[in-house]
């Protein structure tokens, strides 16, 4: 569960960084 949350957070961060 924790790993999944980290993956989601990293995904959101990447999308935000892509801006």
N, C-alpha and C positions, 0 to 999 in steps of 0.2 A: 504493500500500500504506500509506504514511504517512497519507494523508488518511483512508483507511478506519479506521485505528486511532484517529485523532483523533475521528472521528465516533462510534465505539463508546465511547470514553472520555467524550465529552460526553454521550452518551445515558445512560451509567451515572451520571454526576454529576447529570444532571437527575432521574433516578429517585430517587437518594439525597436530593436536595434536596427532592423532592416529599414525602418523609416528614416 
